[in-house]
Structure formats: structure tokens, C-alpha cells
Amino acid sequence: MHAPPLMGDQFGFRSEMLTQAGTHAGWVNVSCFVTTGGTRGSAPCQDAVSLEGGQIMVQALVSMANDTTEVAIVGRTGVYRGASGYIVSASPGDSGLSDDTFQLVLP
């Protein structure tokens, strides 16, 4: 078991995104800064999602006590310019993996 994060801790990662069929979909680059430590702490996070045709910039307040986070889309480039929507990120257990469902409406 991992020790809970402390206020002021930072974490980040880069991860390959795969489609449900297991093929490459893009990359996600995440950085977070813990503002409330402990097992019920939280961290505002910023992500850059790089997909074919453009990028989607997102932000979320991640709760250490919840397995699911709703992520706001705050910026878009390329074919995603003008798109709206959100992302639901579910991270069950301590696997370090997440199932991210994009709800996008393209213009």
C-alpha cells in the first residue's frame, strides 16, 4: 500500500491512450499538485491529450478518495477546435490504470 500524498506533493505522468480495440489513440500528459493531503486529499490536475488531428486541454480536481473523476475540457486545437464535452476517468483500485470515456461534440 502506498502512503497517502502530502500537501505540496506533485506528480505527473505520460501515458499512451488506447482505443477499446487496443490500438494507439494518442498520448496523455498529466501534472498535478496536491493541495490537500491524506487519504481524502485532492489535487488540481492539468492534462494535455494529444490525438491525431489536434490536442485537447483538460483540468480536474482529483479526489484521492474517489475512483471516478469528471474532467473539464478547457481548450482545443486542430480538428477539435470548437468542440465541447467532458471526460469521465475511472481508476478502480490501485492498478494505476484508468478507463477514460470521452464525450465530445464536434462542431
Secondary structure, DSSP 8 states (H G I E B T S, - for coil): ------TT-EEEEEEEEE-TTS-EEEEEEEEEE-SB-STT-EEEEEEEEEETTEEEEEEEEEETT-SEEEEEEEEE-GGGTT-EEEEEEE--TTSS--EEEEEEE--
